[in-house]
Amino acid sequence: MTAANTTGSIRIRVTEQGIPLAVKVDSAELRRDPEQLAAELLRLCQRAANRAGLARRRQLEAAGVNAETLAAAGLPTEAEVARQEIVEEQYYDTEPQSWLRTV
């Protein structure tokens, strides 16, 4: 599963467990504070892993696996993934930071 930041300048592909398989970072992003860049990479790994878990849940549901088994597997629901992404958008600055402002 893949995820990218809002500008597409950071793209990451991960396993279902969120382990990075491929990372593409535009050179401009490398000028950021290293801690912020690392936090963004981790956030994108978690987002992609949540989406991969949801995709696996849908596959298992289509195959007839019951709700109790899916709950025991710890696979996220669509509502949980949506809620997490909304929290991310509110918590993290997703717009470019600039000293410019609208007048």
C-alpha positions in Angstrom: 0.0 0.0 0.0 1.2 3.5 -0.7 0.7 6.9 0.9 1.9 10.5 0.0 1.8 13.8 1.7 -0.6 16.5 0.3 1.9 18.0 -2.1 3.2 14.6 -3.3 6.7 15.5 -2.4 7.0 12.5 -0.1 5.7 9.1 -1.2 6.1 5.8 0.6 5.2 2.2 -0.1 4.8 -0.2 2.9 3.9 -3.7 3.9 0.6 -4.4 5.7 2.5 -4.0 9.0 3.7 -0.5 8.0 7.3 -1.5 7.2 8.7 0.8 4.4 9.5 -0.9 1.1 10.2 2.2 -0.9 10.5 5.9 0.0 10.7 8.8 -2.5 11.5 12.2 -1.1 11.9 15.3 -3.3 15.1 17.2 -2.7 13.3 20.2 -1.3 12.0 18.1 1.6 15.5 17.3 2.6 16.0 20.9 3.7 13.3 20.4 6.4 14.0 19.9 10.1 15.1 16.2 10.3 12.7 15.5 13.2 9.7 16.9 11.2 10.7 14.8 8.1 11.0 11.7 10.2 7.6 12.3 11.8 6.1 12.8 8.4 7.6 9.5 7.1 6.3 7.7 10.2 2.8 9.2 9.8 2.7 8.2 6.2 3.8 4.6 7.1 1.0 4.4 9.6 -1.6 5.8 7.2 -0.6 3.3 4.5 -0.6 0.4 7.0 -4.1 1.4 8.1 -5.3 1.5 4.6 -3.7 -1.9 3.9 -5.4 -3.4 6.9 -8.7 -2.0 5.7 -8.2 -3.6 2.3 -7.3 -6.9 3.9 -10.5 -6.6 6.1 -12.6 -6.1 2.9 -11.0 -9.1 1.2 -11.8 -11.3 4.2 -15.3 -10.0 4.5 -15.9 -10.8 0.8 -14.5 -14.3 1.5 -17.2 -14.8 4.2 -15.1 -14.4 7.4 -17.3 -13.5 10.3 -17.2 -10.2 12.3 -15.9 -11.7 15.5 -12.9 -13.2 13.7 -12.2 -9.8 11.9 -12.4 -8.0 15.3 -10.0 -10.5 16.9 -7.6 -10.0 14.0 -7.4 -6.3 14.8 -8.0 -5.2 11.3 -9.3 -1.6 11.2 -12.8 -0.7 10.1 -13.6 1.9 7.5 -14.8 4.3 10.2 -11.6 3.8 12.2 -9.4 4.6 9.2 -11.5 7.6 8.3 -11.5 8.9 11.9 -7.7 8.5 12.2 -7.1 10.4 8.9 -9.3 13.2 10.1 -7.4 13.4 13.4 -4.1 13.5 11.4 -5.3 16.3 9.2 -6.3 18.3 12.3 -3.2 17.5 14.3 -0.4 17.9 11.7 0.2 20.9 9.5 -0.5 19.7 6.1 -0.1 23.0 4.3 3.2 24.4 3.3 4.6 26.7 6.0 5.4 30.2 4.7 5.8 33.7 6.0 3.4 34.9 3.3 -0.1 35.6 4.2 -3.3 36.6 2.4 -4.0 40.3 2.5 
